């Protein structure tokens, strides 16, 4: 389903820095399409790991027939939140997990999530128009109002749109792109000379993002960085890149650390705008306390936008828009 929508190699710049699987990607044959290489790495790992399915089978049997205390343990292992697994997979190299543990976690997430992502991709691609970014955005929103996921969404997306149009940035960076919804949303508002650096360490997310961006006709504006946020910011410092619009929507515990790193490295341009999503739900309390506190107020002028969580009509959330003084 991806083949018709994959950009040509010249349209999608993938920078494989700061990730433990770089050597595996680089070892693949050169004729494999750059957009498909990360996805093939997932598939290769799963196909070479038959004992992974055996472990699930054993856990199911234990949960069904073993003594009660073993049932509880098996049930916890089977039903552990995917959120935790995602954090361990995406940031495993920072936490220095043993290779076998990281490999098992990596394939666990793929095993459980591929059904949702396949449905998402097929539904969105069948209901959008090639070269029309607004139709791509609408198709994603229509799907996610029925089956929610962690895009910025249409409600908060309007806040993001207004910020981008107000700033009219030339160099944009998003930390955390997930499936590429925010990438398309931002890129469509940029002029042809502007660049959006989209940073995320998820191979599956990268594959879907490239397909969405290509379908929306925005590939020429997007540079994908396949790796971690701190590695990207350090690379910006080495390259002399100055960011004038920073959208933060990755791991909430990294919001403050990465903003401080960007400040320390001097990669934020004078007057840079920083937009942070999900500050209330699921929440980045340390980021909010700092940016609105004495130290943060010396550096930024911040506005708190009270809104709703993506694809929810009841759960409150906040988007913080800060401008570097």
NORKA-V725686 format. One record per pair of residues at least 4 apart in sequence whose C-alpha atoms are under 7 Angstrom apart, sorted by the first residue. I is the first residue (numbers start at 0). J is the second residue. Records with the same first field share a line. If there is no record, write none. Layout:
BEGIN
I = J + J
END
This chain:
BEGIN
0 = 121
1 = 5 + 210
4 = 210 + 213 + 214
5 = 34 + 209 + 210 + 213
6 = 10 + 11 + 213
7 = 11
8 = 32 + 33
10 = 218 + 219
11 = 218 + 222 + 223
12 = 222 + 223
13 = 223 + 224 + 225
14 = 223 + 224 + 225
15 = 21 + 224 + 225 + 226
16 = 225 + 226
17 = 226 + 227 + 230
18 = 226
19 = 92
20 = 24
21 = 25
22 = 26
23 = 27
24 = 36 + 37
31 = 35 + 36
32 = 36
34 = 206 + 209
35 = 39 + 206
36 = 40
37 = 41 + 202 + 203
38 = 42 + 202 + 203 + 206
39 = 43
40 = 44
41 = 45
42 = 46
43 = 47
44 = 48
45 = 106
49 = 53
50 = 54
51 = 55
52 = 56
53 = 57
54 = 58
55 = 59
56 = 60
57 = 61
58 = 62 + 73
59 = 63
60 = 64
61 = 65 + 69 + 70 + 73
62 = 70 + 73 + 74
63 = 70
65 = 69 + 70
66 = 70
67 = 71
68 = 72
69 = 73
70 = 74
71 = 75
72 = 76
73 = 77
74 = 78
75 = 79
80 = 84
81 = 85 + 108
82 = 86
83 = 87
84 = 88 + 104 + 108
85 = 89 + 108
86 = 90
87 = 91
88 = 101 + 104 + 105
89 = 200 + 201
90 = 94
91 = 95 + 96 + 101
92 = 96
96 = 100 + 101
97 = 101
98 = 102
99 = 103
100 = 104
101 = 105
102 = 106
103 = 107
104 = 108
105 = 109
106 = 110
107 = 111
108 = 112
109 = 113
112 = 116
113 = 117
114 = 118
115 = 119
116 = 120
117 = 121
118 = 122
119 = 123
120 = 124
121 = 125
122 = 126
123 = 127 + 138 + 139
126 = 138
127 = 134 + 135 + 138
128 = 134 + 135
129 = 214 + 215
130 = 214 + 215 + 216
131 = 135 + 215 + 216
132 = 136 + 183 + 187 + 215 + 216
133 = 137
134 = 138
135 = 139 + 215
136 = 140 + 180 + 184
137 = 141
138 = 142
139 = 143
140 = 144 + 152 + 153
141 = 145
142 = 146
143 = 147 + 148 + 310
144 = 310
147 = 310
149 = 309
150 = 180 + 181 + 309
151 = 155 + 156 + 181 + 309
152 = 156 + 309 + 310
153 = 157
154 = 309
155 = 159 + 309
156 = 160
157 = 161
158 = 162
159 = 163
160 = 164 + 185
161 = 165
162 = 166
163 = 167 + 168
164 = 188
168 = 243 + 244
169 = 193 + 194 + 243
170 = 193 + 194 + 195 + 242 + 243 + 244
171 = 194 + 195 + 196 + 242 + 243 + 244 + 245
172 = 195 + 196 + 197 + 242 + 244 + 245 + 246
173 = 196 + 197 + 198 + 245 + 246 + 247
174 = 197 + 198 + 199 + 228 + 246 + 247 + 248 + 249
175 = 198 + 199 + 247 + 248 + 249
176 = 181 + 182 + 197 + 198 + 199
177 = 204
178 = 204 + 205 + 207 + 208
179 = 183 + 207 + 208 + 211 + 212
180 = 184
181 = 185
182 = 186 + 197
183 = 187 + 212 + 215 + 217
185 = 189
186 = 195 + 217 + 220
187 = 217
189 = 193
191 = 220
193 = 220
194 = 220 + 221
195 = 220 + 221 + 222
196 = 221 + 222 + 223 + 224
197 = 221 + 222 + 223 + 224
198 = 223 + 224 + 225 + 226 + 227 + 228
199 = 224 + 225 + 226 + 227
200 = 225 + 226 + 227
201 = 205
202 = 206
203 = 207
204 = 208
205 = 209
206 = 210
207 = 211
208 = 212
209 = 213
210 = 214
211 = 215
212 = 216 + 217 + 218
213 = 217 + 218
217 = 221
227 = 231
228 = 232
229 = 233 + 257
230 = 234
231 = 235
232 = 236 + 261
233 = 237
234 = 238
235 = 239 + 240 + 266
236 = 240 + 264 + 266
240 = 266
241 = 266 + 267 + 268
242 = 266 + 267 + 268 + 271
243 = 267 + 268 + 271 + 272
244 = 271 + 272 + 273
245 = 272 + 273 + 274
246 = 273 + 274 + 275
247 = 254 + 274 + 275 + 276
248 = 275 + 276
250 = 254
251 = 282 + 283
252 = 283
253 = 257
254 = 258 + 286
255 = 259 + 285 + 286
256 = 260
257 = 261
258 = 262
259 = 263
260 = 264
261 = 265 + 266 + 267
262 = 266 + 267
267 = 271
269 = 323
270 = 322 + 323 + 324
271 = 322 + 323
272 = 321 + 322 + 323
273 = 320 + 321 + 322
274 = 318 + 319 + 320 + 321
275 = 318 + 319 + 320
276 = 317 + 318 + 319
277 = 281 + 282 + 316 + 317 + 318
278 = 282 + 283 + 284 + 287 + 316 + 317 + 318
279 = 283 + 316 + 317
280 = 308 + 315 + 316
283 = 287
284 = 288
285 = 289
286 = 290
287 = 291
288 = 292
289 = 294 + 295
290 = 295 + 296
291 = 295 + 296
292 = 296
293 = 297
295 = 299
296 = 300
298 = 323 + 324
299 = 321 + 322 + 323 + 324
300 = 321 + 322 + 323 + 324
301 = 319 + 320 + 321 + 322
302 = 319 + 320 + 321
303 = 317 + 318 + 319 + 320
304 = 317 + 318 + 319
305 = 316 + 317 + 318
306 = 315 + 316 + 317
307 = 311 + 312 + 313 + 314 + 315 + 316
308 = 314 + 315 + 316
END
